[in-house]
């Protein structure tokens, strides 16, 4: 049984890693891998109480998926009301170095609030408007800087990256501790690449200011939706800390409040806005990346099946025997996350190292949050943010390897050393 499940997982993992070469959506592979794994446990008599354990894991997975669904919906609604234009209006400088410094800082902090993927979408779109006449490779440098800043920013917040959110919801980390212990290492990881890329971008012509698109939506309405959306997202860790509300419930509460408010705005603005249907939450739900949610579902099902038969515990013991140093193991996992998706890596690590041995806020979990988030910077396909920027700007894979990967490695290593020194 163990060998069969391990072989199935490795085969699925290989297909996921080769997604862009094979052109097979990783969500299809993950769903098939997860469901077949549990089907084997259910139909073979060697594993008792399989159905009960399946429902236990599904309840935990559902909490993560509902949390992500709520967060993704809120961000889509804020964007449809042009709420992020207030952030873009903050950038009024024409000096190229200060411009990219502001871009980096905004991306770093924005990704910690609304997640690194959405922050990348917003900031790369801004770069396309600010650098319309520049050579593609100049924009590639700027977009790469956004990716590095987004992944570094997402690593120090429970809201910034899917893997950090998973660790938070599973009880491995707490809000205050992850921010306190990983903020400085994450900042170090982006400072080094910025200092290098910033010098390469000196003298670039900047066109600042936002266009007049969607001005039919009053600015005060955009501001109210922005405050409701971002405020709702930020209220989630506060509700968990003070009221002990499950994160998924707090996020759905925030989504419901935004939904109600925007329904009122829709009926007031429907005669002023061209094709006003995009202002409704129902339209935002159509834009949600459902394949990404199904990918998480499949991966978490597959990993939970491996955990039930003891494979992951055995893997953790083998790593302890061969490598010996836990910090080095986590550092290597971060490097591996640039080649394969960091979600299964973190999901496996959560099952490999039980909370009974590594309690909440143990350095293992905090360092893992940093490594899984920032390690994806080493390759353009190593993170969802990188893949989005790659598609938006048509960044060449090997160009990124030659020009950016070594900077990302320096930043990742410097941040890791900073964490170890401060821990």
FIMI-796088 format. One line per field, with one value per residue (C-alpha): residue number from 1; residue in three letters; chain; x, y, z. Coordinates in nm, 4 decimals. Each point is the difference from the previous one (the first is absolute). Layout:
<sites>
n (NUM / ...)
res (ALA / ...)
chain (A / ...)
east (X / ...)
north (Y / ...)
up (Z / ...)
</sites>
This chain:
<sites>
n (1 / 2 / 3 / 4 / 5 / 6 / 7 / 8 / 9 / 10 / 11 / 12 / 13 / 14 / 15 / 16 / 17 / 18 / 19 / 20 / 21 / 22 / 23 / 24 / 25 / 26 / 27 / 28 / 29 / 30 / 31 / 32 / 33 / 34 / 35 / 36 / 37 / 38 / 39 / 40 / 41 / 42 / 43 / 44 / 45 / 46 / 47 / 48 / 49 / 50 / 51 / 52 / 53 / 54 / 55 / 56 / 57 / 58 / 59 / 60 / 61 / 62 / 63 / 64 / 65 / 66 / 67 / 68 / 69 / 70 / 71 / 72 / 73 / 74 / 75 / 76 / 77 / 78 / 79 / 80 / 81 / 82 / 83 / 84 / 85 / 86 / 87 / 88 / 89 / 90 / 91 / 92 / 93 / 94 / 95 / 96 / 97 / 98 / 99 / 100 / 101 / 102 / 103 / 104 / 105 / 106 / 107 / 108 / 109 / 110 / 111 / 112 / 113 / 114 / 115 / 116 / 117 / 118 / 119 / 120 / 121 / 122 / 123 / 124 / 125 / 126 / 127 / 128 / 129 / 130 / 131 / 132 / 133 / 134 / 135 / 136 / 137 / 138 / 139 / 140 / 141 / 142 / 143 / 144 / 145 / 146 / 147 / 148 / 149 / 150 / 151 / 152 / 153 / 154 / 155 / 156 / 157 / 158 / 159 / 160 / 161 / 162 / 163 / 164 / 165 / 166 / 167 / 168 / 169 / 170 / 171 / 172 / 173 / 174 / 175 / 176 / 177 / 178 / 179 / 180 / 181 / 182 / 183 / 184 / 185 / 186 / 187 / 188 / 189 / 190 / 191 / 192 / 193 / 194 / 195 / 196 / 197 / 198 / 199 / 200 / 201 / 202 / 203 / 204 / 205 / 206 / 207 / 208 / 209 / 210 / 211 / 212 / 213 / 214 / 215 / 216 / 217 / 218 / 219 / 220 / 221 / 222 / 223 / 224 / 225 / 226 / 227 / 228 / 229 / 230 / 231 / 232 / 233 / 234 / 235 / 236 / 237 / 238 / 239 / 240 / 241 / 242 / 243 / 244 / 245 / 246 / 247 / 248 / 249 / 250 / 251 / 252 / 253 / 254 / 255 / 256 / 257 / 258 / 259 / 260 / 261 / 262 / 263 / 264 / 265 / 266 / 267 / 268 / 269 / 270 / 271 / 272 / 273 / 274 / 275 / 276 / 277 / 278 / 279 / 280 / 281 / 282 / 283 / 284 / 285 / 286 / 287 / 288 / 289 / 290 / 291 / 292 / 293 / 294 / 295 / 296 / 297 / 298 / 299 / 300 / 301 / 302 / 303 / 304 / 305 / 306 / 307 / 308 / 309 / 310 / 311 / 312 / 313 / 314 / 315 / 316 / 317 / 318 / 319 / 320 / 321 / 322 / 323 / 324 / 325 / 326 / 327 / 328 / 329 / 330 / 331 / 332 / 333 / 334 / 335 / 336 / 337 / 338 / 339 / 340 / 341 / 342 / 343 / 344 / 345 / 346 / 347 / 348 / 349 / 350 / 351 / 352 / 353 / 354 / 355 / 356 / 357 / 358 / 359 / 360 / 361 / 362 / 363 / 364 / 365 / 366 / 367 / 368 / 369 / 370 / 371 / 372 / 373 / 374 / 375 / 376 / 377 / 378 / 379 / 380 / 381 / 382 / 383 / 384 / 385 / 386 / 387 / 388 / 389 / 390 / 391 / 392 / 393 / 394 / 395 / 396 / 397 / 398 / 399 / 400 / 401 / 402 / 403 / 404 / 405 / 406 / 407 / 408 / 409 / 410 / 411 / 412 / 413 / 414 / 415 / 416 / 417 / 418 / 419 / 420 / 421 / 422 / 423)
res (UNK / UNK / UNK / UNK / UNK / UNK / UNK / UNK / UNK / UNK / UNK / UNK / UNK / UNK / UNK / UNK / UNK / UNK / UNK / UNK / UNK / UNK / UNK / UNK / UNK / UNK / UNK / UNK / UNK / UNK / UNK / UNK / UNK / UNK / UNK / UNK / UNK / UNK / UNK / UNK / UNK / UNK / UNK / UNK / UNK / UNK / UNK / UNK / UNK / UNK / UNK / UNK / UNK / UNK / UNK / UNK / UNK / UNK / UNK / UNK / UNK / UNK / UNK / UNK / UNK / UNK / UNK / UNK / UNK / UNK / UNK / UNK / UNK / UNK / UNK / UNK / UNK / UNK / UNK / UNK / UNK / UNK / UNK / UNK / UNK / UNK / UNK / UNK / UNK / UNK / UNK / UNK / UNK / UNK / UNK / UNK / UNK / UNK / UNK / UNK / UNK / UNK / UNK / UNK / UNK / UNK / UNK / UNK / UNK / UNK / UNK / UNK / UNK / UNK / UNK / UNK / UNK / UNK / UNK / UNK / UNK / UNK / UNK / UNK / UNK / UNK / UNK / UNK / UNK / UNK / UNK / UNK / UNK / UNK / UNK / UNK / UNK / UNK / UNK / UNK / UNK / UNK / UNK / UNK / UNK / UNK / UNK / UNK / UNK / UNK / UNK / UNK / UNK / UNK / UNK / UNK / UNK / UNK / UNK / UNK / UNK / UNK / UNK / UNK / UNK / UNK / UNK / UNK / UNK / UNK / UNK / UNK / UNK / UNK / UNK / UNK / UNK / UNK / UNK / UNK / UNK / UNK / UNK / UNK / UNK / UNK / UNK / UNK / UNK / UNK / UNK / UNK / UNK / UNK / UNK / UNK / UNK / UNK / UNK / UNK / UNK / UNK / UNK / UNK / UNK / UNK / UNK / UNK / UNK / UNK / UNK / UNK / UNK / UNK / UNK / UNK / UNK / UNK / UNK / UNK / UNK / UNK / UNK / UNK / UNK / UNK / UNK / UNK / UNK / UNK / UNK / UNK / UNK / UNK / UNK / UNK / UNK / UNK / UNK / UNK / UNK / UNK / UNK / UNK / UNK / UNK / UNK / UNK / UNK / UNK / UNK / UNK / UNK / UNK / UNK / UNK / UNK / UNK / UNK / UNK / UNK / UNK / UNK / UNK / UNK / UNK / UNK / UNK / UNK / UNK / UNK / UNK / UNK / UNK / UNK / UNK / UNK / UNK / UNK / UNK / UNK / UNK / UNK / UNK / UNK / UNK / UNK / UNK / UNK / UNK / UNK / UNK / UNK / UNK / UNK / UNK / UNK / UNK / UNK / UNK / UNK / UNK / UNK / UNK / UNK / UNK / UNK / UNK / UNK / UNK / UNK / UNK / UNK / UNK / UNK / UNK / UNK / UNK / UNK / UNK / UNK / UNK / UNK / UNK / UNK / UNK / UNK / UNK / UNK / UNK / UNK / UNK / UNK / UNK / UNK / UNK / UNK / UNK / UNK / UNK / UNK / UNK / UNK / UNK / UNK / UNK / UNK / UNK / UNK / UNK / UNK / UNK / UNK / UNK / UNK / UNK / UNK / UNK / UNK / UNK / UNK / UNK / UNK / UNK / UNK / UNK / UNK / UNK / UNK / UNK / UNK / UNK / UNK / UNK / UNK / UNK / UNK / UNK / UNK / UNK / UNK / UNK / UNK / UNK / UNK / UNK / UNK / UNK / UNK / UNK / UNK / UNK / UNK / UNK / UNK / UNK / UNK / UNK / UNK / UNK / UNK / UNK / UNK / UNK / UNK / UNK / UNK / UNK / UNK / UNK / UNK / UNK / UNK / UNK / UNK / UNK / UNK / UNK / UNK / UNK / UNK / UNK / UNK)
chain (A / A / A / A / A / A / A / A / A / A / A / A / A / A / A / A / A / A / A / A / A / A / A / A / A / A / A / A / A / A / A / A / A / A / A / A / A / A / A / A / A / A / A / A / A / A / A / A / A / A / A / A / A / A / A / A / A / A / A / A / A / A / A / A / A / A / A / A / A / A / A / A / A / A / A / A / A / A / A / A / A / A / A / A / A / A / A / A / A / A / A / A / A / A / A / A / A / A / A / A / A / A / A / A / A / A / A / A / A / A / A / A / A / A / A / A / A / A / A / A / A / A / A / A / A / A / A / A / A / A / A / A / A / A / A / A / A / A / A / A / A / A / A / A / A / A / A / A / A / A / A / A / A / A / A / A / A / A / A / A / A / A / A / A / A / A / A / A / A / A / A / A / A / A / A / A / A / A / A / A / A / A / A / A / A / A / A / A / A / A / A / A / A / A / A / A / A / A / A / A / A / A / A / A / A / A / A / A / A / A / A / A / A / A / A / A / A / A / A / A / A / A / A / A / A / A / A / A / A / A / A / A / A / A / A / A / A / A / A / A / A / A / A / A / A / A / A / A / A / A / A / A / A / A / A / A / A / A / A / A / A / A / A / A / A / A / A / A / A / A / A / A / A / A / A / A / A / A / A / A / A / A / A / A / A / A / A / A / A / A / A / A / A / A / A / A / A / A / A / A / A / A / A / A / A / A / A / A / A / A / A / A / A / A / A / A / A / A / A / A / A / A / A / A / A / A / A / A / A / A / A / A / A / A / A / A / A / A / A / A / A / A / A / A / A / A / A / A / A / A / A / A / A / A / A / A / A / A / A / A / A / A / A / A / A / A / A / A / A / A / A / A / A / A / A / A / A / A / A / A / A / A / A / A / A / A / A / A / A / A / A / A / A / A / A / A / A / A / A / A / A / A / A / A / A / A / A / A / A / A / A / A / A / A / A / A / A / A / A / A / A / A / A)
east (0.0000 / 0.2725 / 0.2030 / -0.3083 / -0.0998 / 0.3582 / 0.0329 / -0.3295 / 0.1050 / 0.3421 / -0.1550 / -0.2531 / 0.2694 / 0.2046 / -0.2979 / -0.0597 / 0.3658 / -0.0080 / -0.3335 / 0.1309 / 0.1863 / -0.2781 / -0.2820 / -0.2083 / -0.1694 / 0.1394 / -0.3492 / -0.1082 / 0.3050 / -0.0456 / -0.3710 / 0.0614 / 0.2944 / -0.1912 / -0.3207 / 0.1707 / 0.2183 / -0.3027 / -0.1903 / 0.2764 / -0.0226 / -0.3781 / -0.0217 / 0.2976 / -0.0648 / 0.3468 / -0.0980 / -0.2837 / -0.2131 / 0.0958 / -0.3323 / 0.0103 / 0.3556 / -0.0895 / -0.2779 / 0.2365 / 0.2527 / -0.2689 / -0.1264 / 0.3487 / 0.0512 / -0.3394 / 0.1055 / 0.2997 / -0.2013 / -0.2819 / 0.2590 / 0.1652 / -0.3353 / -0.1028 / 0.3327 / 0.0132 / -0.3571 / 0.0625 / 0.3089 / -0.1868 / -0.2831 / 0.2390 / 0.1702 / -0.3328 / -0.0827 / 0.3429 / 0.0936 / 0.3694 / 0.0379 / 0.0615 / 0.3109 / 0.1165 / -0.0539 / 0.2642 / 0.2681 / 0.0678 / 0.3803 / 0.1848 / 0.3434 / 0.0454 / 0.1788 / -0.2646 / -0.2742 / 0.1222 / 0.0653 / -0.3676 / -0.1109 / 0.2038 / -0.1261 / -0.3637 / 0.0205 / 0.1729 / -0.2683 / -0.2977 / 0.0740 / -0.0077 / -0.3616 / -0.1651 / 0.2406 / 0.3048 / -0.1819 / -0.2466 / 0.2705 / 0.2032 / -0.2953 / -0.0584 / 0.3627 / 0.0983 / -0.3039 / 0.1287 / 0.3452 / -0.1506 / -0.1590 / 0.3089 / 0.2486 / -0.1924 / 0.2921 / 0.2755 / 0.1627 / -0.1658 / 0.3058 / -0.0194 / -0.3570 / 0.1168 / 0.2404 / -0.2789 / -0.2449 / 0.2626 / 0.0528 / -0.3756 / -0.0003 / 0.2894 / -0.1665 / -0.3399 / 0.1348 / 0.2167 / -0.2942 / -0.2324 / 0.2315 / -0.0327 / -0.3790 / -0.2641 / -0.1980 / 0.2837 / 0.0534 / -0.2049 / 0.2658 / 0.0195 / -0.3796 / 0.0044 / 0.2486 / -0.2114 / -0.3336 / 0.1547 / 0.1215 / 0.3717 / 0.0563 / -0.1710 / -0.0504 / 0.2290 / 0.2827 / 0.0281 / 0.0114 / 0.2507 / 0.2343 / -0.0051 / -0.0540 / 0.3678 / 0.1271 / -0.2612 / 0.1076 / 0.3656 / -0.0919 / -0.1343 / 0.2479 / 0.2985 / -0.1722 / -0.1508 / 0.3391 / 0.1297 / -0.3044 / -0.0572 / 0.3426 / -0.0690 / -0.3225 / 0.1489 / -0.0833 / -0.3135 / -0.2717 / -0.3036 / -0.3543 / -0.1975 / -0.3647 / -0.3097 / -0.2278 / -0.3619 / -0.1452 / -0.3030 / -0.0340 / -0.3751 / 0.0411 / 0.0222 / 0.3284 / -0.1765 / -0.1713 / 0.3324 / 0.1528 / -0.2845 / 0.0275 / 0.3798 / -0.0360 / -0.2707 / 0.1976 / 0.3443 / -0.1474 / -0.2002 / 0.3080 / 0.2052 / -0.2793 / 0.0412 / 0.3149 / -0.1436 / -0.3209 / 0.2029 / 0.2267 / -0.2606 / -0.3199 / 0.1444 / -0.2078 / 0.1211 / 0.1790 / -0.2270 / -0.3108 / 0.1499 / 0.0946 / -0.3472 / -0.1465 / 0.2184 / -0.1040 / -0.3674 / 0.0389 / 0.1727 / -0.2666 / -0.2844 / 0.1655 / 0.0814 / -0.3547 / -0.1187 / 0.2645 / -0.0939 / -0.3653 / 0.1058 / 0.2614 / -0.1631 / -0.1212 / 0.3395 / 0.2346 / 0.0285 / -0.0725 / -0.0472 / -0.0305 / 0.3742 / -0.0604 / -0.1891 / 0.1598 / -0.1565 / 0.2232 / 0.3044 / -0.0766 / 0.0207 / 0.3583 / 0.1154 / 0.2800 / -0.2003 / 0.2715 / 0.2405 / -0.2442 / -0.0486 / 0.3769 / 0.0300 / -0.2828 / 0.1658 / 0.3445 / -0.1253 / -0.2028 / 0.3032 / 0.2282 / -0.2528 / -0.0174 / 0.3789 / -0.0161 / -0.2614 / 0.2252 / 0.3065 / 0.2120 / 0.0582 / 0.1033 / 0.2508 / 0.1301 / 0.0527 / 0.1947 / 0.2133 / 0.0810 / 0.0959 / 0.2362 / 0.1651 / 0.0100 / -0.0146 / -0.0463 / -0.3638 / 0.0878 / 0.1883 / -0.2969 / -0.2337 / 0.2521 / 0.0141 / -0.3810 / -0.0002 / 0.2367 / -0.2168 / -0.3094 / 0.1442 / -0.0132 / -0.3292 / -0.3022 / 0.0429 / -0.3544 / 0.0617 / 0.3378 / -0.1510 / -0.3004 / 0.2383 / 0.2157 / -0.3046 / -0.0741 / 0.3663 / 0.0613 / -0.2887 / -0.1015 / 0.0524 / 0.3744 / 0.0226 / -0.2572 / -0.1583 / 0.2561 / 0.2892 / 0.2866 / -0.0610 / -0.3345 / 0.1185 / 0.3097 / -0.2113 / -0.2373 / 0.2987 / 0.1698 / -0.3107 / -0.0987 / 0.3362 / 0.1572 / -0.2382 / 0.1850 / 0.2874 / -0.1921 / -0.2697 / -0.2248 / 0.0718 / -0.3018 / -0.3477 / 0.1144 / 0.2881 / -0.2229 / -0.2439 / 0.2803 / 0.1474 / -0.3296 / -0.0700 / 0.3432 / 0.1018 / 0.3144 / 0.2352 / 0.0796 / 0.3730 / 0.0337 / -0.1305 / 0.2437 / 0.2974 / -0.0908 / -0.2172 / 0.0446 / 0.3398 / -0.1324 / -0.2998 / 0.2315 / 0.2130 / -0.3105 / -0.1476 / 0.3236 / 0.0563 / -0.3551 / 0.0402 / 0.3234 / -0.1729 / -0.2785 / 0.2462 / 0.2019 / -0.3084 / -0.1787)
north (0.0000 / 0.2449 / -0.0625 / 0.0371 / 0.3346 / 0.1286 / -0.0954 / 0.1672 / 0.3182 / 0.0139 / -0.0554 / 0.2758 / 0.2296 / -0.0517 / 0.0907 / 0.3145 / 0.1033 / -0.0513 / 0.1787 / 0.2621 / -0.2534 / -0.2592 / 0.2587 / -0.1976 / 0.2240 / -0.0771 / 0.0213 / -0.3061 / -0.1937 / 0.1021 / -0.0869 / -0.3408 / -0.0673 / 0.0985 / -0.1863 / -0.3206 / -0.0006 / 0.0031 / -0.2405 / -0.2535 / 0.0485 / -0.0381 / -0.3162 / -0.1925 / -0.1770 / 0.0706 / 0.3487 / 0.0235 / 0.3069 / 0.1514 / 0.1756 / 0.1622 / 0.1236 / 0.1288 / 0.2197 / 0.1277 / 0.1135 / 0.1415 / 0.2231 / 0.1455 / 0.0446 / 0.1685 / 0.2665 / 0.0886 / 0.0025 / 0.2162 / 0.2428 / 0.0310 / 0.0312 / 0.2898 / 0.1809 / -0.0403 / 0.1265 / 0.3108 / 0.0922 / -0.0451 / 0.2247 / 0.2744 / -0.0135 / 0.0178 / 0.3219 / 0.1383 / 0.0144 / -0.0603 / 0.3276 / 0.1732 / -0.2112 / 0.0765 / 0.3723 / -0.0140 / -0.0370 / 0.3491 / 0.0010 / 0.0095 / -0.0910 / -0.3608 / -0.1181 / 0.1426 / -0.1287 / -0.3590 / 0.0415 / 0.0955 / -0.2858 / -0.2452 / 0.1344 / 0.0089 / -0.3546 / -0.1260 / 0.1340 / -0.0433 / -0.3695 / -0.0495 / 0.1226 / -0.1183 / -0.2880 / -0.0050 / -0.1116 / 0.2907 / 0.2489 / -0.1173 / 0.0436 / 0.3570 / 0.1129 / -0.1569 / 0.1703 / 0.3281 / -0.0627 / -0.0545 / 0.3460 / 0.1654 / -0.1469 / 0.0009 / 0.0929 / -0.2058 / -0.3122 / -0.3264 / -0.1047 / 0.3218 / -0.0885 / -0.3563 / 0.1355 / 0.2038 / -0.2914 / -0.2316 / 0.2487 / -0.0022 / -0.3818 / -0.0026 / 0.2650 / -0.1738 / -0.3380 / 0.1549 / 0.2082 / -0.2978 / -0.2041 / 0.2084 / 0.0269 / -0.2687 / 0.1562 / 0.0425 / -0.3465 / -0.3177 / -0.1984 / 0.2496 / -0.0014 / -0.3805 / 0.0105 / 0.2607 / -0.1796 / -0.3316 / 0.1649 / -0.0210 / 0.3766 / 0.2972 / 0.3454 / 0.2033 / -0.2525 / -0.0560 / 0.3746 / 0.0637 / -0.2854 / 0.0063 / 0.3653 / 0.0952 / -0.3122 / 0.0601 / 0.3633 / -0.1047 / -0.2465 / 0.2803 / 0.2738 / -0.1681 / -0.0635 / 0.3503 / 0.1657 / -0.1862 / 0.0317 / 0.3611 / 0.0947 / -0.1759 / 0.2009 / 0.3433 / 0.2485 / -0.1791 / 0.2398 / -0.0121 / 0.0999 / 0.0392 / 0.0684 / -0.2083 / 0.0146 / 0.1011 / -0.3466 / -0.0825 / 0.3588 / -0.0544 / -0.1661 / 0.2829 / 0.0112 / -0.0033 / -0.3271 / -0.1513 / 0.1136 / -0.1466 / -0.3366 / 0.0037 / 0.0686 / -0.2644 / -0.2600 / 0.0544 / 0.0676 / -0.3218 / -0.2024 / 0.1598 / -0.0716 / -0.3744 / -0.0468 / 0.2439 / -0.2041 / -0.3179 / 0.1513 / 0.1790 / -0.1959 / -0.3413 / 0.0012 / -0.2545 / 0.1868 / -0.1358 / 0.1192 / 0.3459 / 0.0267 / -0.1042 / 0.2589 / 0.2672 / -0.1191 / 0.0170 / 0.3579 / 0.1040 / -0.1834 / 0.1823 / 0.3430 / -0.0477 / -0.1155 / 0.3378 / 0.1824 / -0.1998 / 0.1082 / 0.3628 / -0.0047 / -0.2249 / 0.2978 / 0.1771 / -0.2868 / -0.1713 / -0.3729 / 0.0235 / -0.3756 / -0.0200 / 0.1909 / -0.2901 / -0.2710 / -0.2611 / 0.1318 / -0.0122 / -0.3627 / -0.0833 / 0.1307 / -0.2085 / -0.2435 / -0.3167 / -0.2299 / 0.1349 / -0.0880 / -0.3476 / -0.0409 / 0.0751 / -0.2457 / -0.2809 / 0.0587 / 0.0156 / -0.3192 / -0.1831 / 0.1197 / -0.0954 / -0.3525 / -0.0302 / 0.1194 / -0.2608 / -0.2900 / 0.1450 / 0.0784 / 0.3638 / -0.0803 / -0.2494 / 0.2641 / 0.2493 / -0.2571 / -0.0826 / 0.3683 / 0.0376 / -0.2971 / 0.1007 / 0.3812 / 0.0425 / 0.3767 / 0.1146 / 0.3487 / -0.1536 / -0.2248 / 0.3014 / 0.1997 / -0.2866 / -0.0172 / 0.3692 / -0.0659 / -0.2904 / 0.2254 / 0.1896 / -0.3181 / -0.1491 / 0.1640 / 0.1132 / -0.0985 / -0.3779 / 0.0554 / 0.1906 / -0.2331 / -0.2953 / 0.1741 / 0.0676 / -0.3729 / -0.1013 / 0.2018 / -0.0325 / 0.2917 / -0.2196 / -0.0018 / 0.3412 / 0.2227 / 0.3197 / 0.2718 / -0.2460 / 0.1315 / -0.2843 / 0.1466 / 0.3604 / -0.0867 / -0.2210 / 0.2913 / 0.2119 / -0.2729 / -0.1133 / 0.3565 / 0.1514 / -0.3164 / 0.0150 / 0.3105 / -0.2057 / -0.0889 / 0.1965 / -0.3097 / -0.0547 / 0.1962 / 0.1004 / 0.3633 / -0.0869 / -0.1892 / 0.2943 / 0.2495 / -0.2391 / -0.0162 / 0.3746 / 0.1094 / -0.3109 / -0.0354 / -0.2666 / -0.2807 / -0.0159 / 0.3806 / -0.0070 / -0.2807 / 0.1979 / 0.3446 / -0.0417 / -0.3451 / 0.0748 / 0.3214 / -0.1899 / -0.2640 / 0.2648 / 0.1622 / -0.3336 / -0.1086 / 0.3364 / -0.0031 / -0.3594 / 0.0887 / 0.3023 / -0.2246 / -0.2537 / 0.2781 / 0.1607 / -0.3214)
up (0.0000 / 0.1031 / -0.3151 / -0.2197 / 0.1541 / -0.0107 / -0.3674 / -0.0838 / 0.1794 / -0.1685 / -0.3433 / 0.0639 / 0.1336 / -0.3163 / -0.2186 / 0.2080 / -0.0255 / -0.3786 / -0.0470 / -0.2415 / -0.2108 / -0.0130 / -0.0128 / 0.2470 / 0.2553 / 0.3445 / 0.1509 / -0.2022 / 0.1162 / 0.3640 / 0.0125 / -0.1570 / 0.2324 / 0.3139 / -0.0759 / -0.1164 / 0.3132 / 0.2277 / -0.2234 / 0.0573 / 0.3751 / -0.0087 / -0.2099 / 0.1395 / 0.3311 / 0.1415 / 0.1213 / 0.2534 / 0.0713 / -0.3365 / -0.0505 / 0.3447 / -0.0535 / -0.3473 / 0.1382 / 0.2698 / -0.2604 / -0.2307 / 0.2820 / 0.0462 / -0.3754 / -0.0362 / 0.2494 / -0.2176 / -0.3233 / 0.1417 / 0.1354 / -0.3420 / -0.1772 / 0.2240 / -0.0345 / -0.3782 / -0.0359 / 0.2102 / -0.2021 / -0.3297 / 0.1234 / 0.1143 / -0.3393 / -0.1881 / 0.1889 / -0.0942 / 0.3676 / -0.0538 / -0.1920 / 0.3335 / 0.0476 / -0.3520 / 0.0568 / 0.2726 / -0.2682 / -0.1323 / -0.0345 / -0.3302 / 0.1356 / -0.1087 / 0.3154 / 0.2331 / -0.2292 / 0.0234 / 0.3719 / 0.0436 / -0.2248 / 0.2076 / 0.3327 / -0.1120 / -0.1353 / 0.3149 / 0.2337 / -0.2339 / -0.0495 / 0.3772 / 0.0032 / -0.3207 / -0.0895 / -0.2253 / -0.3152 / -0.0023 / 0.0938 / -0.2997 / -0.2362 / 0.1190 / 0.0008 / -0.3336 / -0.1553 / 0.1427 / -0.1461 / -0.3431 / 0.0211 / 0.1482 / -0.2511 / -0.3304 / -0.2232 / 0.1592 / -0.1370 / 0.1081 / 0.2013 / 0.2021 / 0.0941 / 0.0694 / 0.2608 / 0.1585 / -0.0055 / 0.1502 / 0.2812 / 0.0642 / 0.0187 / 0.2476 / 0.2165 / -0.0122 / 0.1107 / 0.2719 / 0.1200 / 0.0040 / 0.2232 / 0.3171 / 0.0173 / 0.0625 / -0.2865 / -0.2488 / -0.1458 / -0.0240 / 0.1844 / 0.2866 / 0.0174 / 0.0205 / 0.2881 / 0.1770 / -0.0396 / 0.1080 / 0.3228 / -0.0789 / 0.0272 / 0.1624 / -0.1489 / 0.2255 / 0.0077 / -0.3763 / -0.0628 / 0.2774 / -0.0922 / -0.3806 / -0.0940 / 0.0161 / -0.1854 / -0.2707 / -0.0274 / -0.0304 / -0.2756 / -0.2220 / 0.0887 / -0.1653 / -0.3371 / 0.0072 / 0.0478 / -0.3056 / -0.2276 / 0.1104 / -0.1340 / -0.3306 / -0.0386 / 0.0638 / -0.2731 / -0.1169 / -0.1197 / 0.2309 / -0.0939 / 0.3232 / 0.0761 / -0.0604 / -0.3010 / 0.0025 / -0.0476 / 0.2113 / 0.1276 / -0.0199 / 0.3388 / 0.2557 / 0.1853 / 0.3350 / -0.0920 / -0.1052 / 0.3285 / 0.2079 / -0.1783 / 0.0455 / 0.3732 / 0.0394 / -0.1929 / 0.1498 / 0.3437 / -0.0203 / -0.0905 / 0.2784 / 0.2493 / -0.0474 / 0.2140 / 0.2564 / 0.0263 / 0.0368 / 0.2667 / 0.2130 / -0.0648 / -0.0969 / -0.3199 / -0.2603 / -0.2827 / -0.2726 / 0.1848 / 0.0584 / -0.3682 / -0.1151 / 0.2389 / -0.1617 / -0.3459 / 0.0987 / 0.1242 / -0.3245 / -0.2019 / 0.1744 / -0.0356 / -0.3690 / -0.0761 / 0.1301 / -0.2056 / -0.3095 / 0.0081 / 0.0449 / -0.2768 / -0.2589 / -0.2070 / 0.0087 / -0.0848 / -0.3349 / 0.0339 / 0.3788 / 0.0542 / 0.0679 / 0.3252 / 0.1576 / 0.2098 / -0.2265 / -0.2799 / 0.2284 / 0.0835 / -0.3706 / -0.0044 / 0.2958 / -0.0846 / 0.0676 / -0.1475 / 0.2633 / 0.2789 / -0.1456 / -0.0205 / 0.3717 / 0.0717 / -0.1945 / 0.1466 / 0.3581 / -0.0494 / -0.1385 / 0.2798 / 0.2672 / -0.1465 / 0.0242 / 0.3594 / 0.0921 / -0.1016 / 0.1724 / -0.3075 / 0.0904 / 0.3562 / -0.1369 / -0.2434 / 0.2828 / 0.2009 / -0.3056 / -0.0531 / 0.3649 / -0.0283 / -0.3278 / 0.0227 / 0.3752 / 0.0073 / -0.0074 / -0.1260 / -0.2929 / -0.0814 / -0.0134 / -0.2062 / -0.2520 / -0.0122 / -0.0895 / -0.2907 / -0.1112 / 0.0020 / -0.2965 / -0.2083 / 0.1187 / 0.1550 / 0.3600 / 0.1006 / 0.0050 / 0.1647 / 0.2901 / 0.0207 / 0.0257 / 0.2596 / 0.2185 / 0.0035 / 0.0369 / 0.3130 / 0.2500 / 0.2207 / 0.3044 / -0.0716 / -0.1686 / 0.1750 / -0.1278 / -0.0850 / 0.0012 / -0.2109 / -0.2467 / -0.1058 / -0.0150 / -0.2007 / -0.2268 / -0.0671 / -0.1051 / -0.2046 / -0.1887 / -0.0863 / -0.0933 / -0.1420 / -0.2956 / -0.1209 / -0.1365 / -0.3173 / -0.1816 / 0.0112 / 0.3698 / 0.1215 / -0.1137 / 0.0006 / -0.2324 / -0.2416 / -0.0165 / -0.0721 / -0.2551 / -0.1877 / 0.0224 / -0.1240 / -0.1997 / 0.2117 / -0.1343 / 0.2434 / -0.0732 / 0.0017 / 0.3573 / 0.0885 / -0.1379 / 0.1297 / 0.3111 / 0.1582 / 0.1517 / 0.1549 / 0.1378 / 0.1466 / 0.1705 / 0.1466 / 0.1093 / 0.1661 / 0.1701 / 0.1377 / 0.1208 / 0.1788 / 0.1537 / 0.1310 / 0.1470 / 0.1611 / 0.1558 / 0.1043)
</sites>
